Amino acid sequence: MYQYNDNDQTLIEERVAQFRGQTERYLKGEIGEDEFRALRLMNGLYIQTHAPMLRVAIPYGLLSSKQVRKLASIARDYDKGYCHFSTRQNVQYNWPELKKVPDILAELATVQMHAIQTSGNCMRNTTTDHLAGACPDELEDPRPYCEIIRQWTILHPEFAYLPRKFKIAVSASQQDRAATQFHDIGVHIVKNAEGETGFRILVGGGLGRTPVIGQEIKPFLEKKHLLSYLEAIVRVYNLHGRRDNKYKARIKILVRETGLDKFAEQVEQEWRQIRADLELNEDRIRAMQAQFQAPAYEENAAEDLSFETYRQQDPAFARWVEHNTVGHKIAGYRNVFISLKAPDSPPGDITANQLDAVADLADQYSFGQIRTTHRQNLVLADVRQADLFELWQQLDALTLATPNIGTATDMICCPGLDFCALANAGSIGVAKEINAALDDLDYLHDIGEIKINMSGCMNGCAHQSVGHIGILGVDKKGVEWYQITLGGSSENEAAIGERLGPAVAKDQITPAITSILDVYLKQRADDEENFLQTVKRIGLTPFKEQVYANH
């Protein structure tokens, strides 16, 4: 993984000192509320319902075991003993004291971490496939390009005050696991007809109040032009994006109102002026790729057959392997998902003690590295098959081995009214109710892969618009209600879910979800037809009739 140089380290240490001074002046009354708001947002600090919330950047979702131990110690010393992983592969602390936030940032700096640009109208954390560098369907490792983009975006002086927040995702795999079609810019590593590797660029995607699928603006871009072309897009957005209405300020609105063809012309015109000065040379690319060397895999790992023996003898282990591990590009290895969706646990939350244990397991089984995912889970990406049984036993003891990855209880869920000042409705309690109703593993696994995403407000932090089943909390005269959508997807065949009908009351949302799943099980053509295929084939009417039968 990328290691900071002296310039990197100096930058974040100076930023910590700067924010410490700003915080001290604010607490003394020397800086006003509005002025401090802009300063704290630059450093990832929000004011939530009960306390400040600090969002810490995890560039492209990659962590070392040393960094995970630091996250654990911060949760223990400055928070309430836990933290929360978000859908942008970052980590959040919900209970820090404002006066101690500079101390937290100073601790993060000791392990090459920070909270810069995790909030505010700037370019946010660049995300990618959580299996990058380890998956068999990958053209090449996208993480070096993510790091190049990160270095370009960090404290970019021209883009500190964009019309609205700006998000970039990079993918190099056949299966899009990075939701690139729902980002302001999506970058795909592709090959052209001549066999040259470059980038396909998408623009204008996004979720929130107005979900939009991104459009192709450049079918093939040479690697050397990556930064100049991205900069041209952001410059055009910065110049023409709306600043009079925050709900219409995202680039997706600009592209829609301008038209893709005209927007592309504006980008080309800007690009021609700057591309010679921002060229990305081969030496820079190779130097960055050297930072992401493959670990020292065992050559004969596939010859150890103990894994198959354990799988045949222990049904619980076999179930976990089936649902919580996926194939690896190296024979004899697996990618292992650590489920943060155990029953009675808020989705994405993890305790300090669990974090310390995960760091130890990463050192023992996965070359000291951990990844975060868009669905609020963790990944140990380089585990020998021969070690899976021991790893499973230890994860199970930590309540981190629930075999539900990709199932209905592997929900994406925002904090909702429990923490967020913007929320209209609760999310965590509803997720707990749904989990309790679906606690039969045989039933879950019979349903198969299904993604339930639930947000407490229209900002859509939990991506409800692209959930196979989306749940959106709404406020009706002070009462919590929930809208349901079906058929969304953030993967290759991207789709925005269709609203099922009127919102349902809070006490009816769990029965509504179970009714939807029952209709699917009864109506699917065969055991191989997944939920999305069934919804597409039969439409919304059968689901609607069942959900609203007693209304």
N, C-alpha and C positions, 0 to 999 in steps of 0.2 A: 504494500500500500504506500501511498505518497507520504514522504517524510519532509517536514518543514525544513527550509534552509534558514540562514540567519535573518534574511529579510522578512520572511514569513513570521518568524517568532517575534522579531522586533515590532512588526506592525500590530500584532494582537496585544502585545504587552503595552504598547503605547495607547492603544484603544482602551484597554482596561483602566489605565491611569487617567485618561481623559474622562471616561464615564464616572470614575470614582469622584473626581472633582465636581462634575456636573451634579451628581447625586447629593453630595455634601452641601452644595450651594442651594439646591432645591429644598432640602430638609431644613436649611437655615432661613428659608424664605427669600433668598436672593434671586431665584429663578421662578417665574410664574408657571402656573399649571399648563397653559397652552405651549409655552416654550419648552418645558420639560417633556411634554408628551412627544414632540417630534424627536427629542434626543433619546428617550427611552425606547421608542419604537425602532430606532436605528440599531439598538442593542438587544432586540428580541424580547422586550419587556412589555407585557400587556397588564391592564388593570381589569381583573375579573370580578365576579360577584363577591367572593369572600376575601381574596388576597391577590397580590400580583401573580402573574403567570410568566415564567421565563421559558422561552423556546430556544433550545440549543441546536445548532446546525450539525447534521451528520452528513457530510458531502457524499452524494450518491449511495448513502446507506451503509457505508463501510466503517467498522470499528475494530480497534485492536483490543485485546484482553485488558491491557493497561488502561485504556480509555473507559472500558466498561466498569472496571473497578473504581475509577474516579467518579463515574456517574453514580455508582452505588454509595460511595462515601458522601457525595453531595446530598443524595436523597436522605441519607441517615442523619447528616449533621445540619442541614439547612431546610429540610422539608419534613414530611411526616412519614419517612421511611419507604417511600415508593416514588415512581415516576411513570410517565405515560408516553408511549410511542405513537406518533401521529401518522397520517396517511401520506405525508411527504417525507417519510423516512427519518424525521427528526425526533427529538425527545423533549418532553415538556415537564416542568415542575410547577405544581399548582399552589404551593403554600410558602414560597420564600418571603422573608421580610425585606422590604425595600432597601433598608439601610445595609443589608448584608449581600445584596445582589452583586456589588463590585467585588466582594470577597469570593463569591461563586465564580465570577468571570475570571478572577485571578487564578483560582484553582484549575479551571478548565484550560487556561493558557499553559499550564505546566505539562499538559498531555496533548498539546496541539489541537485544542478545540476552542470554539467561541460561539457567540450568539449573534454575530454581525449579519445583518440583512435577513434575519428570519421573520421580520415583520416590516410594515411600512410599504410605501409605494416605490419599491425598488426591485431589482432582479433577485429572486429568492434562490433557495437551495436547488441546484441542478440534480435531478433524479435519474435513475436508470433501473434496469432489470436487476432484481435482487439475486439472480443467479449468474450475473455477469462474470465471465472468465471461467465458469465451471459448468456451463450447460452445453449439451451436445448439438443444439440447433443454432449456434452462434457463428456469424461470419468472422468476427474478431472481437476482442475484448473492448467494450465501449468506454471503460473507466478512464483510460488515459485522455480521451477527448472530453470526458466530463470534468476532469481536473484542469485541463486547458481552459475550458469554458469557465470553471469556477475562478481561476486566477484572473481571467479577463473581467468577470463580473464584479469581483470583490472591490468595494469602494470605488467603483467606476465613477469618476467625477461628473460625467455628463448625464448619468442615469440615476442619480441619487434621489431625484424627485420626479418620477414618472407619473403619468396620469393615474395609474393604479398599479397594483402589484403585478409582477411579470415572472412567469414560470417556464422553464425549459426542461424537457426530458429527452433522453437519448436511448436508443435501442439498437441492437445488432443481431437480434434473433428472429427466427421465422415466426415465433409466437410473440406477440407484443405483450410483455408483462409490465411495461412501464407506462401504460395508458397515454402514449404519445399523441394520440388523436384528440386528447382533451387538455392539451397544454397550449399556452400562447405560442410557443414554437416546439414542434416535434422534430427530432433529428433521427433518421434511420440510416444506418450504415448499409450500403447496397453495392452491387457490382453493375456496371453498365455492359452494353453489348460487346465491348472490346475487352472485357474482363478486368477493367480497372475498378478499384475500390474507391468509393466516395460517399456522398451523403444525399439522401432524399429529404427535402425540407418541407414540413407542413407548417401552416400558420393559421392563427385565429380560432384555435380550439379553446374550450373552457367549460367549467361547470357552474356552480352557483345558481343565481336567479334565472339566468338565461343560458342553459346548456347548449353548446354548439360543438359540432364535430369539425376538427381542423381540416383545411383544404391544402392540397399540394400546390406549393408556389414554385418549387424548383425540383424537377424530377431527378437531376443529377448535378451535384456540386463537387468540384475537385477539392481534395482535402486541404490544399493550401489556401483555399478561400473561405474556410469555415468561419473564422472570426470576423472577417470583413463582411461577409454576407449577413451574419447574425447582427452585427453592429448596424448595418444598413436598415434592417427590419426595425430594430429598436429605435433608431433615429427617426424613421418615418412615423412610427407610433408616438414617439415623444413629441414630435412636431404637430401632429394632426389629431392625436387622441383627445377625447373630450375631457375637460376639467371642470365643467359646470354641473355635472351630474355623476356622482360616483357609481351609480348603477348602470351607467352607459359609458364608463371610462375604460373598460377593458379592450384589448386589441380585437377581440372577437366582434365587438360592436363596430369598430372602425372598419374592419375588413368587410363586414356585411353592408354597412352604409356606403362605403366607397366602391365596393365591387372588387372581386379578386383581381381581375385583369388590370384595372386602373391602379390598385394598390401595388401589384407586382411591377408595373411600370415605374411607380414612384421609388420602389426599392431598387430597381435596376439603375435608375438615374443616380441615386445616392451611392450605390455600390461602385459604379464606375469611377466616382471621385475618390474613393478611399481604399479600394482593394489593393493597390500597389504598396500602400503604407502599412497594411495589416496582414501581409502574407505570412502564412504558417509554413515554415520550411521543414524539410525532412529531418534535419538534425533535432529540431525542437520536438517533433513527434517521436522520434526514436528515443530521445532522452526521457520523455515522459513514459513511453512504453516500458523502459527499463525499470521504472518505479513500480511496475505491476507484474513482476516476474512470477511465473507459476511456482507454487511450492514444491518441495522435494517429494513428489509422489513415489511410492514404492512400486518398483517395476513388476513385481509378482503378486500384487495385492489380490488379483482376481483368482488366484489359485487356492486361497483359503476358503474352504467350503463350510466352515463352522456356522456362518450366517444362515445358510439354507437349513442346516440341522435345527438350529434354534427356531427358525420360522415354522418348520413343520411340527415341532413339539409344543410350541406355545402360541395358542390362538390370539391372545392379547397382544403379544409382540408382533405377530403376523399382521394384525389389524393396524397397528401403529405404523409398520413399515409400508403398508399399502397406501395409507392416507397421509402420512407425515414425512415421507421421503420420496424423492424423485431421482431420475437418472442423472449421471455425471458424464462428462466428456472423457474421463479416464476409467478404464475397466477396473472393477474392484472397489470403486468409491461411490458414495451416494451424497446427495444434498439433503440435509436434514432440517425440517421445519420445527421450531420450538413454538408450541401453541401458547399464545397469551390469551386464550379464550376458554379457560377452565370454567366449569359451572360455578356460579356465585362470585366470579371475578369480573370487574369492569373490563370490557375489551381493550386491549393495549396496555393495561397496567401491569407493572412488575415491581416486586419489592426489592429493597436493597440487598437482602440476603440472597434472593434468587439471582440478582445481577452478579454478585460475587461468585456464586456457584457456576453460573453460565460462563464467566471469565475463566474459571478453573477448567471447565469442560472444554472450552475452546483451546486452551493450552494443551490439554491432554489429547484431544481428538481431532482438532481442526486448525492446526498451525497458528493458533493464537488469534484467529480472526472471526468476527461475528458480523452478520448483515442484518439490516432492518428491512421490512417489506412494506408495500403499499397497503396491505391488509392488516397492519398492526401486529405482525408476528416477527420472530427472529429466525435466522438461518445459520446453521453451521454447514458450510458449503463443501467441505473436503474431508468427509468422514469415511474411513475404510469400512467396507461391509463387515469385515471381521470384528470391528469394534461396536457395531450397531446394538448388539444385545446389551452390552455393559452400559453404553450410553443411554439406551432406553430405560434401563433400571434406575439409573441416577436421575434422569429427567422425571420419571414417574414419581420418585420419592419427593421431588421438588414441586409436584403438581404442574409440570410443564410438558406433559406427554399426552394430553387429551387428544385422541385420534380423530380430530374433526377438521383438519385443514381442507378447505374447499367445500365443507358441508354447511348446512343451514345455521349451525351454531358458531361458525367461523365468521361472525358478523363484524362489519366495520361500524363503529359507533362513535359519535362525537360526545363530548362531556355533557352537552345539553344544559338544562337548568341547574344541574347540580353544581356547575362551576361557571358557565359562560354567561356573561352579561347580555349577550346578543340573542340568546336562545328564547324561543317561544314555548318550548315544551321539553319535558324530560326525555332522556334517551337511555341512560344507564339502567334505570329501574325497569323500563320496558324490555330491554335486552335480557335482563335477568328473568323476567316472566316468560319470554319466548324460549330461552334456554331451558327453563324448568319444564315447559310443555313439550320440549323435544329432547328429553334426557335419555331416551331409549336409543342406544347406539345402533342397534340393528335397524331401527326405523330410519335413523339419520343416514346410514349407509345405503339403505334401500332407495332413499330419495336421490342419492348421488350428488354430483357437484351442483351447488347452488349458492349464489352470492346474495346475501341480504345486507343492504347498506342503509343506515338510519342516521338522519340528521335532525337536530333540534330546531333548525331555522333555515331560511332560504339561502343562506350563505353556502350551504351544502358541503361543509368540511368533510363529511363522511361519504360524499359522492353518491347520494341516494339516486340521482338522475340516471346513473349507469349501473345500478344494482339489478340483478335478475329480478329481485323484489326490492323496490325502494320504499322507504318509509320517511315521511317528512312531517315533523311536528309543526303545527300551526296553532295560533291563539284565536279563540273565538270568545270575545268578551270575558277574558280572564280564565277561560277553561281550555285545557289541553286536548287537542284533537290531532288526528294523524291522517295524512293523505297517503295513498298507496299507488305505486306505479309498477308495471310489469314489463319485462322484455328488454331492459337496458343491458349494455355491455361496454366495457372499456378495452376489450381485446381486439383482435384483428377485424372481426365483423362488428365494428363499433355501432352502438345504437343508443338512443335516448329512450328511456322507459315511457310507456303511455299510461296516463292516469286511469285508474280503474273505475273511479266514480267519486261520490262525495266523501269527504273526510269521515273517519269513524272515531267514536269516543275512545278515551284512553282505556276504559275497561273492556273494549271490544277489539283492540288491535291484535292481541294474542290469538283470540279465536279466529279473527280474520286471516291471520297468517297460516294457522293450522288448516283452515278451510281451503285456502289456496293450494297448499301442499297436497291435501287429500284429493282435490280435483285433478291435480297433475298425475298422481299415482293411478287414478281411475281412468284418465283419458289418454295417457301416453300410449303410443302405438305398440311399443315393446320395451323390454328392459334396457335397450340401448339408446332409446330416445331421451335426450336430456330435457331439462326444464325449458330452456330457450326454444328448442325445436318444437316442443309441444305448444308453447304460447304462440309461436309463429304459425303453426298449422291450424290450431282451433280458434285462435283469436281470444279476445278478452271476455266475450259474453258468458261462457260457462263459469269462469271464475267470478264474474260480477254477480251472476244469479245466485251463486252459493254464498258469497260474502254478504250480500244485501237481502238474503232470503227473509230475514226476520225484521227488516227495517221498514 
